[in-house]
Amino acid sequence: MVSEGILLGMGNPLLDISSPVDEEFLKKYDIQPNNAIIADEKHLPMYDELAAKPTVEYIAGGATQNTIRVAQWMLQTPGATSYMGSIGKDKYGEEMKKNAQAYGVNAHYYEVDVPTGTCAVCVTGGERSLVANLAAANHYKPEHLTRPENWALVEKAKYIYIAGFFLTVSPESIMLVAEHAAKNNKVFSMNLSATFICEFYTKVQDDALKYCDYIFGNETEAKKYAEVHKWETENVEEIALKLAALLKESGRKTAVITQGADPVIVAHDGKVTKYPVILLPQEKIVDTNGAGDAFVGGFLSQLVQEKSMAECVKAGCYAANVIIQRSGCTYPEKPDFN
């Protein structure tokens, strides 16, 4: 049995507006397949267009929130996880609060007078493209984090996870939590999250990495990080080793890089271990949205129970596997993981 509030996540809560779309739609809004970008002016009409589709679904999303929900589902202990982020005082915000409660996550949202952030999830033939309109999520402030009832969540947590996307919003909040984790020998982990973070938020990302025990990412993000830092290699194993070397001196320093259907690469202690993933026939893949978030959620659900690395990776692969066979980052009532 895990203790209450053992795992804390902080990030950008976004309500996913998800629907299958055609090539025409992608072309119209100048979206690349399998991309993750921040919306600009030209993308704004697409949210209403998606919402008007009969196939539309609304799911409480945002990378960190997805991860925390999946970890909570895997743990099956109400209140084992908590989460902070910023939402608007509107119907989407209410939807988010309802969602978090239903999932058993102890969410302390910062409510602001700006519309709740949304993410357009454009699904084409099993691939997905994400366009995030951060809106309220962009307004998170350390003043919310340091309120006694919220800081209590930080103090209670033994494991803290933040996706790299939060670097674009509140690096100050990240550093407050990272420093607390370092001082109290807690496990702090982050995600590279997207190539644009590696490219345009290099300094704040590098500052945060020095406080990490675990860094997660996929092979595209890892290669982009290496390119930006002029490591002159595209070898993912080599990059994983170099990433792990950047992390804080805690004896945990671990980089975990997923590669879709290829083995998961784990770099720790100067060594690389590869773990095969559970392969799925193409016709069973419904939607890859949230697969990376789910992998981390599964991984963390075992890490907080101090399970072996093999067990953590196995749980990550299991969770990702469940998610990609469903629409959006959703899952059955109970996990079937042993």
NORCORHU-V778054 format. One line per field, one symbol per residue. ss: DSSP state (a for helix, b for strand, c for the rest). psi: psi as a letter, one per 20 degrees, with the letter a starting at -180 (. if undefined). burial: 1 if it has 16 or more other ideal C-beta (glycine too) atoms within 10 Angstrom, else 0. A space follows every 50 residues. Layout:
BEGIN
ss = ???
psi = ???
burial = ???
END
This chain:
BEGIN
ss = ccccccbbbbcccbbbbbbbccaaaaaacccccccbbbccaaacaaaaaa acccccbbbbbcaaaaaaaaaaaaacccccbbbbbbbbccaaaaaaaaaa aaaccbbbbbbbcccccbbbbbbbccbbbbbbbcaaaaaccaaaaccaaa aaaaaaccbbbbbaaaaaccaaaaaaaaaaaaacccbbbbbcccaaaaaa caaaaaaaaccccbbbbbaaaaaaaaaacccccccaaaaaaaaaaacccc cccbbbbbbccbbbbbbbccbbbbbccccccaaaccccccaaaaaaaaaa aaacccccaaaaaaaaaaaaaaaccccccccccccccc
psi = pqqpkhppqpbnppopopqqrrhgggggjlpqqkqorpqaghihihghgg hipijqqppobpgghgggggggghhkopjhqrqqrprrmahhgggggggg ghijpnpnqoprlqqpqqppoopolirqppopnhdhhijpqhhghiqghg hhhghhqippppqhhihigmhggghggghggghjlropqrqhgqhhghgi kgghghghhiiqhppqrrhggghgggghjlilqjohggggghghhirqnj ihnppopqlcirqppoppkjqppppqroppqhiiogpjpjggghghgggh hhgijkrrgggggghghgghgggijrpamrrrgqqlp.
burial = 01001111111111111111100011001010001111100010011011 00000001111111111111111110000111111111010110110011 00111111111101111111111100011111111111110001100001 00110011111111111111101101110111000111111111111100 10011001101111111111111111100000000111111111001101 01111111000011111100010010100000001011111111111111 11110000100111111111111100111110001010
END
